Amino acid sequence: MKATPVKATPVKATPVKATPVKIVVDSARCTGHGRCHAIAAAVYQLDEDGFSTADGQTVGPEQREDAQRGANACPEAAISLEE
Amino acid sequence: MTVEPREMAEEAERHPRGHFMASSGPLKIDPFAVIDELGSVPPFWADDSSDVMGYWVVTRYSDARGILQDHERFSAVGAPIPWVPLEDPLLPTYSDPPEVQKYRRAVVRAMSPSAIERLKPRMEEVCAGLIDGFIDRGHCDVVAEFANVFPITVFLEFFGMPVAERAEFAYWATRWLHDRKNQPEAWARIREIVAAQIEAKRGGPSEDLLGVIANATIDGELIPDKAAVSLASTVFIGGLHTVPMAISWSLRHLARHPEIRAALVADLSQCESAAEEMLRLYAMALPKRRVTRDLTFQGVDMRAGDRVLVSTPSAGRDPNVFADPHHAHFDRPDNPHMAFGLGAHRCVGLHLARPELQIALRQWHERIPDYTLEADADLGFQGGVPSLSRLPLKWIAGARR
């Protein structure tokens, strides 16, 4: 039994790079769990029905890590990032 | 008699290699201990006295995702485990795309994150009122006095069920959940009550969920009576048992792990991630599918017509995806568990369920930060939706906050 919670899962993709990144959302896979928005609201917005509107959006280096965390949180694996 | 080699292989695959508890009967042991014992293994054929036909069980995260995102090979039609003949099956639960989206479209906006946001003040109020009722006593049965009451109170208001109908409706809902023998009768009564409400709300304002469903359009036409009743009943049943059990398993976990609880109490802003961890560990909606054609999946030969049970709590405890999977860590940076299912059938009520669990955890720990499980308590474990029948907790009375 651990005395305190520890950081369990490392953020998968980072060293933070100084380049922008493009968010790709597979609309066939997105079913509106809303986890991307819950994890990184500044990067991922939702439409009126709760589906991600981030497809095609480009984010700057300062938001790369948040974009990656939002993508990793998607249980449908619907989000990927392109350089 | 000669046996073709392929048939022999198939029979070997069907030799039961594990036990599972899909039925909603009493269990002598903690269902999540059974889940842990199974581990993350290739698909196996289950031995289950409640379903003599047998079925596949899938435990690994990637296998679970592969099945739930592939409705062409793994259909939801005719998939119940154990098999319960119902006059009208639950829709859209036991339907496939594109039909399932037609139904979902009718309710998804009414249950979107922004729509549910407006309910939060009322959720807070209901939750606080329930805790007021037992906090000074120093003990309560969490299941009966808190977890069962909170979400159903919120839901029946949101649903638009008139106050006068709520007690009878809740009675039949309980029968549906806990009395398998009378399930068809209970389902019929639930549908009768819903049907009367749908009829009353036809042509009226869509100011509650029943009104939204009664006046929805499918394929450009007003939704047929039968479809409206099935959809409304399914949405109701979907949250009836799952949210109470999410709250109950969470409080039981935190009662058994005081060091984790202390970390939560020290920083209640973690309630959102704590709720996700509890959902990962105690996922309890176990989706079922039917194999549509003979196929090989992850090395096992499945036949058209075989049914598959996806053990979502096993997927949430898969060490290939979650580091230290058996412990709660409120600081996981991402947590792609599948407690609400995946694919075309992901839970339509998840935006309602999440804040309910978060609010329950936050208010409880704000006001009752220190509590223990009553010694030697019989929690009355149940299979099906893995359940506790009771959860007696105690704390120092008078430390009211």
Interface residues (C-beta under 8 A of the other chain):
Chain A: M1 K2 A3 T4 P5 V6 K7 A8 T9 P10 V11 K12 R29 T31 G32 H33 G34 R35 H37 A38 I39 L46 E48 D49 G50 R69 N72 A73 C74 P75 E76 A77
Chain B: R65 Q69 V108 R109 S112 P113 S114 H257 E259 I260 A263 E272 F322 A323 D324 H327 A328 H329 F330 D331 R332 P333 D334 N335 P336 H337 M338 F340 L342 G343 A344 R346 L350 H351
